[in-house]
Amino acid sequence: MASTDSSASFYVTTPIYYVNDAPHIGHAYTTVAGDFLTRWHRQCGENVWFLTGVDEHGTKVQRAADAGGVTPQEWVDRLVSTDWLPVLGTVDAANDDFIRTTEVRHIEAVQKFWEAVRDNGYVYAAPYEGPYCVGCEEFKLSGDLLPGTGEFEGQQVCPVHGRPAEQLSEENWFFKLSAFAEQLITYYEANPEAIQPVSAYNEVMSFLRGGLVDISMSRSSVGWGIPLPWDEKQTVYVWFDALLIYITAVGYGQPADRTGLAGRCAPCW
């Protein structure tokens, strides 16, 4: 039976889509899925906030723009206006917000977040050298790569994209992920339902018990990104930018009168 509790709230979000190219049917599918869930909960009398948006930073976007002979900002502006936003009208999505990682509200919040992490002692500078897959926008461990075949025989390739990873050497800022291993283990042991699906519990716990390593949270060789507030020669690593959008979209780092939820979905906030 449908709920009629108007005080209930529900936050629905699509993936934040990467805009190095035009959308395809898979993007439309996940938007429709989020729209379906949103409309169901609204019919149940719940207060719903439905978010979608786009991730616009990183090496792939920068290179796509270079190949197109325009600036990265011009590239993403054109793609969003002519390709991505029209999809919402085509599928008649009932989203409350559409956020871009190039918006000031997101940029300011990301910088505020990383300043707080640094002030708490969880960020430090160190050199990084290793393989990087541009397709994944991800640093790889040597064990993550596979022997190449055909034209890439003799090289180590990304298992996802089947192309050689690029060897990078940079001076970056690192996040002390290793400092949180025991806290996460303790939390998940006390709250096993926090890991979904249930079948993933043992895998996650095994990963944590194997030890976490600190990870680079900035890039010195990528100019298309959010500058670090304390080191403008570095940009925030794209994953540490885009993953924060789920909280920046609902007001993290902004005054109450500037939050996306103001006056529309207060229980979610």
C-alpha positions as CSV (number, residue, x, y, z in Angstrom):
1,M,0.0,0.0,0.0
2,A,1.3,3.4,-0.9
3,S,2.4,5.7,2.0
4,T,0.6,9.0,2.6
5,D,3.2,10.4,5.0
6,S,3.9,13.8,3.6
7,S,6.8,14.2,6.1
8,A,8.8,11.4,4.4
9,S,11.6,12.4,2.1
10,F,13.5,10.8,-0.7
11,Y,16.6,11.9,-2.6
12,V,17.0,10.4,-6.1
13,T,19.9,11.0,-8.4
14,T,21.0,9.7,-11.7
15,P,24.7,9.1,-12.4
16,I,26.4,12.4,-13.0
17,Y,27.1,11.9,-16.7
18,Y,30.6,12.5,-18.2
19,V,30.4,14.9,-21.2
20,N,33.4,14.1,-23.4
21,D,30.8,13.3,-26.1
22,A,27.1,13.2,-26.8
23,P,24.7,11.1,-24.7
24,H,23.5,7.6,-25.9
25,I,20.6,5.4,-25.0
26,G,22.2,4.2,-21.8
27,H,22.2,7.7,-20.4
28,A,18.5,8.1,-21.3
29,Y,17.8,4.8,-19.6
30,T,19.2,5.7,-16.3
31,T,17.4,9.1,-16.4
32,V,14.1,7.3,-17.1
33,A,14.8,4.9,-14.2
34,G,15.4,7.8,-11.8
35,D,12.3,9.6,-13.1
36,F,10.2,6.5,-12.6
37,L,11.4,6.1,-9.0
38,T,10.8,9.8,-8.4
39,R,7.2,9.8,-9.7
40,W,6.4,6.7,-7.6
41,H,7.5,8.2,-4.4
42,R,5.7,11.5,-5.2
43,Q,2.5,9.5,-5.7
44,C,3.2,7.9,-2.3
45,G,2.9,11.4,-0.8
46,E,6.6,11.7,-0.1
47,N,8.7,14.8,-0.6
48,V,11.2,13.9,-3.4
49,W,14.3,15.7,-4.7
50,F,15.4,14.4,-8.1
51,L,18.9,15.4,-9.3
52,T,20.7,14.9,-12.6
53,G,23.7,16.6,-14.1
54,V,27.0,16.4,-15.8
55,D,30.7,15.9,-15.0
56,E,32.8,18.2,-17.2
57,H,36.4,18.1,-16.0
58,G,39.3,15.8,-16.7
59,T,41.8,14.8,-19.3
60,K,39.2,13.2,-21.7
61,V,37.2,16.5,-21.9
62,Q,40.4,18.5,-22.3
63,R,41.6,16.3,-25.2
64,A,38.2,16.2,-26.9
65,A,38.1,20.0,-26.8
66,D,41.6,20.2,-28.2
67,A,40.7,17.9,-31.0
68,G,37.7,20.0,-31.7
69,G,39.7,23.2,-31.8
70,V,37.9,24.9,-29.0
71,T,38.4,25.6,-25.3
72,P,37.2,23.0,-22.8
73,Q,34.5,25.4,-21.5
74,E,33.3,26.0,-25.0
75,W,33.2,22.3,-25.7
76,V,31.1,21.4,-22.6
77,D,28.8,24.4,-23.0
78,R,28.0,23.3,-26.5
79,L,27.5,19.7,-25.6
80,V,25.3,20.5,-22.6
81,S,23.0,22.9,-24.5
82,T,22.7,21.0,-27.7
83,D,22.9,17.4,-26.6
84,W,22.5,16.8,-22.9
85,L,19.7,19.1,-21.8
86,P,17.4,18.2,-24.7
87,V,17.4,14.6,-23.5
88,L,15.5,15.7,-20.4
89,G,12.8,17.1,-22.5
90,T,12.7,14.0,-24.8
91,V,12.1,11.6,-21.9
92,D,10.0,14.2,-20.0
93,A,12.1,13.9,-16.9
94,A,10.6,15.5,-13.7
95,N,14.0,16.5,-12.2
96,D,14.3,19.2,-9.7
97,D,17.8,20.2,-10.5
98,F,20.5,19.8,-13.2
99,I,24.0,20.5,-11.9
100,R,27.2,21.0,-13.8
101,T,30.7,20.5,-12.2
102,T,31.7,23.8,-13.8
103,E,29.1,25.8,-11.9
104,V,30.3,28.2,-9.2
105,R,28.2,26.6,-6.5
106,H,29.9,23.3,-7.1
107,I,33.4,24.7,-7.5
108,E,33.2,26.7,-4.3
109,A,31.9,23.8,-2.3
110,V,34.6,21.4,-3.6
111,Q,37.3,23.9,-2.6
112,K,35.7,24.3,0.8
113,F,35.6,20.5,1.3
114,W,39.2,20.0,0.5
115,E,40.3,22.9,2.6
116,A,38.5,21.3,5.5
117,V,40.2,17.9,4.8
118,R,43.6,19.6,4.6
119,D,43.0,21.6,7.8
120,N,42.2,18.3,9.6
121,G,45.6,16.9,8.6
122,Y,44.5,14.4,6.0
123,V,46.2,15.9,2.9
124,Y,50.0,16.0,2.2
125,A,52.2,16.6,-0.8
126,A,54.2,13.8,-2.4
127,P,55.5,12.6,-5.8
128,Y,53.5,10.1,-7.8
129,E,54.7,7.9,-10.6
130,G,52.7,5.1,-12.1
131,P,50.3,4.1,-14.9
132,Y,47.2,6.2,-15.7
133,C,44.3,5.3,-17.9
134,V,42.8,8.3,-19.5
135,G,39.6,6.4,-20.4
136,C,39.0,5.5,-16.8
137,E,40.4,8.8,-15.5
138,E,42.2,6.7,-13.0
139,F,45.6,5.8,-11.7
140,K,46.2,2.1,-11.9
141,L,48.3,-0.3,-9.9
142,S,50.6,-2.6,-12.0
143,G,48.4,-5.6,-11.0
144,D,45.4,-3.9,-12.5
145,L,46.8,-4.1,-16.0
146,L,46.8,-7.0,-18.5
147,P,49.3,-8.0,-21.2
148,G,48.3,-6.4,-24.5
149,T,47.6,-8.3,-27.7
150,G,47.7,-7.4,-31.4
151,E,48.9,-3.8,-31.9
152,F,49.5,-3.5,-28.2
153,E,51.5,-6.7,-27.7
154,G,54.4,-6.2,-25.3
155,Q,52.5,-3.4,-23.5
156,Q,50.4,-3.3,-20.4
157,V,46.8,-2.3,-21.1
158,C,43.7,-1.3,-19.1
159,P,41.3,-4.3,-18.8
160,V,38.3,-1.9,-19.3
161,H,39.5,0.0,-22.4
162,G,42.1,-2.4,-23.8
163,R,44.5,0.4,-24.4
164,P,48.0,1.0,-22.9
165,A,48.0,3.1,-19.7
166,E,50.2,6.3,-19.8
167,Q,53.1,6.4,-17.4
168,L,52.9,9.6,-15.4
169,S,55.3,11.3,-13.0
170,E,53.8,14.2,-11.0
171,E,54.1,16.0,-7.7
172,N,50.6,15.8,-6.3
173,W,48.6,16.1,-3.1
174,F,47.5,12.9,-1.4
175,F,44.5,12.0,0.7
176,K,45.3,9.9,3.8
177,L,42.8,7.1,3.0
178,S,44.9,4.7,5.0
179,A,43.9,6.6,8.2
180,F,40.3,5.4,7.9
181,A,40.7,1.7,7.4
182,E,40.0,0.7,11.1
183,Q,37.2,3.2,11.4
184,L,35.5,1.7,8.3
185,I,35.9,-1.8,9.5
186,T,34.5,-1.0,12.9
187,Y,31.5,0.8,11.4
188,Y,30.7,-1.9,8.9
189,E,31.0,-4.7,11.5
190,A,28.4,-2.8,13.6
191,N,26.3,-1.8,10.6
192,P,26.5,-4.6,8.0
193,E,23.3,-3.4,6.3
194,A,25.3,-0.3,5.1
195,I,26.9,-2.4,2.4
196,Q,24.5,-3.3,-0.4
197,P,24.0,-5.7,-1.9
198,V,24.5,-8.1,1.0
199,S,26.6,-10.4,-1.3
200,A,29.3,-7.7,-1.5
201,Y,29.9,-7.5,2.3
202,N,32.7,-10.1,2.5
203,E,34.4,-8.6,-0.5
204,V,34.4,-5.1,0.9
205,M,35.5,-6.2,4.3
206,S,38.4,-8.3,2.8
207,F,39.5,-5.3,0.8
208,L,39.5,-3.1,4.0
209,R,41.3,-5.7,6.1
210,G,44.0,-5.9,3.4
211,G,44.9,-2.3,4.2
212,L,44.1,1.0,2.4
213,V,46.7,3.1,0.6
214,D,46.8,6.8,0.3
215,I,45.6,8.1,-3.0
216,S,46.4,11.2,-5.1
217,M,43.6,13.8,-4.9
218,S,45.1,16.3,-7.3
219,R,46.7,16.6,-10.7
220,S,49.6,18.9,-11.8
221,S,49.4,17.9,-15.5
222,V,45.7,18.6,-16.0
223,G,44.7,22.2,-16.3
224,W,41.0,21.5,-16.9
225,G,39.7,21.1,-13.4
226,I,39.0,22.9,-10.1
227,P,42.1,24.6,-8.8
228,L,43.2,23.7,-5.3
229,P,42.6,26.8,-3.1
230,W,46.1,26.5,-1.5
231,D,48.0,25.4,-4.7
232,E,46.6,26.8,-7.9
233,K,49.1,24.9,-10.0
234,Q,47.2,21.8,-9.1
235,T,43.6,20.8,-10.0
236,V,41.4,18.5,-8.0
237,Y,41.5,14.9,-9.4
238,V,38.3,14.5,-11.4
239,W,36.9,11.7,-9.1
240,F,37.4,13.8,-6.0
241,D,35.5,16.6,-7.8
242,A,32.6,14.8,-9.4
243,L,31.8,12.4,-6.5
244,L,31.2,15.4,-4.2
245,I,28.4,16.7,-6.5
246,Y,25.8,14.6,-4.7
247,I,26.3,16.8,-1.6
248,T,27.1,20.1,-3.3
249,A,23.9,19.9,-5.3
250,V,21.9,19.9,-2.1
251,G,23.7,22.8,-0.5
252,Y,27.0,21.6,1.0
253,G,29.3,24.6,1.4
254,Q,26.6,27.2,0.6
255,P,24.5,29.5,2.8
256,A,21.0,28.2,3.4
257,D,19.4,30.7,1.1
258,R,21.6,29.4,-1.8
259,T,20.9,25.7,-1.4
260,G,19.2,23.8,-4.2
261,L,16.6,22.5,-1.8
262,A,15.5,25.8,-0.4
263,G,11.8,26.0,-0.2
264,R,11.2,22.8,-2.2
265,C,12.5,19.7,-0.4
266,A,13.4,20.9,3.0
267,P,13.1,17.4,4.7
268,C,15.9,16.1,2.4
269,W,18.2,18.9,3.6
